[in-house]
Amino acid sequence: MTNGRSRLIVALDVPDRSAALSAVDKLAGRVGYFKIGLELFISEGPELVREIRQRGEGVFLDLKLHDIPNTVAAAVRAAARLDVQMLTVHAAGGVAMLEAARAAAESWTTPPLLLGVTALTSLSNDDTRRIGVHEAIETWVERLADLAYQSRLTGLVASPWELTHLRQKFRGQMKLVVPGIRPSGASSDDQRRFAGPADAIRAGADFLVVGRPILHAPDPQRAADQITGEIESSDRRPADKP
């Protein structure tokens, strides 16, 4: 049977160390990884990553790196020194940046799973047209995914709406990490392109990222268990640990 816990990533969408560690302690053993994003990393810095790793928990450092190749490569090496298991870079940074990031990750004995971010799940077609992308989001996502694949990244971050096509296109050659997961009855918050846990797993997701529906639930442990139960009942493919 699929280990649903190994597929579930909890986004620590909280403002400070105290709230983050409280969530980690409450959910330890129930999820596979904890995601640290920009707000929390800027607020608390690398020391929080170290504290969570010292507790034996996996860390997904979601900084969406996007800069010149040399700067991104240096940032990837710094993240690898923190012993994170997953790390994001923007696929829109281009092949030179992505290849520099991949080379930096591969210079470590146990490199993090390097994930190319395609289109943010908060974006609609109207939003992307205003940015200057005059093609459907699905086409833009595929273009960015191709850049990540050509650069030999190990995975992608994409919304549930693009999952089926990406799974068919890459046939398991890239891990698919999927935010925008909203269990039945949960608010969509600022997500535009979202889906339920079972639908995302059936469409081909390797890992699901869930934040507020767990952290803001009356019983976060029960909420996490319900999602892992959906994962286990929806798929029998075990996800490889990065």
Secondary structure, DSSP 8 states (H G I E B T S, - for coil): ---HHHHEEEE---SSHHHHHHHHHHHTTT-SEEEE-HHHHHHH-HHHHHHHHHTT-EEEEEEEE-S-HHHHHHHHHHHHHTT-SEEEEEGGG-HHHHHHHHHHHHTSSS--EEEEE-S-TT--HHHHHHHT--S-HHHHHHHHHHHHHHTT-SEEE--GGGHHHHHHHHTTSSEEEE--B--TT---TT-SS-B-HHHHHHHT-SEEEE-HHHHTSSSHHHHHHHHHHHHHHH--------
